[in-house]
Amino acid sequence: MFAPRFLVSMIGALAVFAIATYLLNGSLASTALQTLICAVLMQVGYFLAVLFLVWKEARDRRKLEPSKVPVVVEPANDDNQPGKVRLRGLNRPRHFNF
């Protein structure tokens, strides 16, 4: 979901919604309120859709075999052992590597 395309689509949909609502009830205040509520609901839907896509990607990454999980090589923070290298895997739930 490309954000600028969604924004333009949302504004277009809200404009059509506002025109239709105004033609149906004839009240400018009611149209503005209903259009505002519609905009908030569309933003909540967009947020939930992005959240779902992130969850789905994380789930798919967890299904990978451990040998296919990318490994990051970082220098150790120990000043006493400057040659020591620490390996850590990515996307391991409930593991913290400091």
C-alpha distance (Angstrom), angle and dihedral (degrees) to the residues before:
residue distance angle dihedral
M1 . . .
F2 3.77 . .
A3 3.83 109.2 .
P4 3.85 100.3 -143.8
R5 3.80 91.4 48.6
F6 3.79 89.7 48.9
L7 3.81 91.1 49.1
V8 3.81 93.2 52.1
S9 3.80 90.9 45.2
M10 3.79 91.3 48.4
I11 3.81 92.7 51.1
G12 3.80 90.3 48.9
A13 3.79 92.5 48.9
L14 3.81 91.3 47.2
A15 3.82 91.0 50.5
V16 3.82 91.1 52.0
F17 3.80 89.9 45.2
A18 3.82 91.8 50.0
I19 3.81 93.1 49.0
A20 3.80 92.9 47.6
T21 3.80 92.3 45.9
Y22 3.80 92.1 49.5
L23 3.81 91.9 49.0
L24 3.82 90.8 49.5
N25 3.81 100.2 48.1
G26 3.83 105.3 14.6
S27 3.82 94.3 -141.4
L28 3.79 117.6 123.0
A29 3.82 93.5 -163.3
S30 3.80 93.1 49.5
T31 3.81 90.3 46.8
A32 3.81 91.8 51.8
L33 3.81 92.5 48.5
Q34 3.80 94.1 47.0
T35 3.81 91.6 46.3
L36 3.81 90.4 50.9
I37 3.80 90.7 50.7
C38 3.81 89.8 48.4
A39 3.82 90.7 51.0
V40 3.81 91.7 51.9
L41 3.80 91.5 48.5
M42 3.79 90.9 50.0
Q43 3.82 90.9 51.3
V44 3.80 91.0 49.7
G45 3.81 89.3 50.1
Y46 3.81 91.1 49.6
F47 3.81 91.2 49.6
L48 3.80 91.8 49.3
A49 3.81 91.2 48.2
V50 3.82 91.7 52.3
L51 3.80 90.3 45.6
F52 3.81 89.3 52.1
L53 3.81 91.8 50.4
V54 3.80 91.5 51.0
W55 3.82 91.3 47.7
K56 3.81 91.0 48.7
E57 3.82 92.2 50.3
A58 3.81 91.6 48.9
R59 3.81 90.2 49.0
D60 3.80 91.6 50.5
R61 3.80 91.3 49.2
R62 3.80 91.4 51.3
K63 3.81 89.3 54.8
L64 3.81 91.0 61.6
E65 3.76 116.7 105.1
P66 3.80 113.8 -99.4
S67 3.80 90.2 -114.2
K68 3.81 90.2 58.9
V69 3.81 95.4 50.7
P70 3.81 110.4 108.8
V71 3.79 115.2 -110.8
V72 3.78 124.0 -148.2
V73 3.79 119.4 -150.3
E74 3.79 113.3 -149.2
P75 3.75 130.8 175.7
A76 3.79 111.3 -110.9
N77 3.78 118.9 -106.3
D78 3.80 92.4 -136.5
D79 3.78 110.0 114.4
N80 3.80 89.5 -163.8
Q81 3.82 93.1 61.5
P82 3.82 108.0 37.2
G83 3.82 94.8 168.4
K84 3.81 95.2 53.8
V85 3.83 115.6 110.8
R86 3.79 122.6 -158.9
L87 3.83 120.4 -149.8
R88 3.75 121.9 -156.4
G89 3.80 132.0 177.1
L90 3.78 122.8 -133.8
N91 3.79 127.2 -119.9
R92 3.76 96.6 20.8
P93 3.81 106.3 151.6
R94 3.80 118.6 -130.3
H95 3.81 93.9 9.0
F96 3.75 121.4 118.7
N97 3.80 122.0 -165.3
F98 3.76 113.6 -169.5
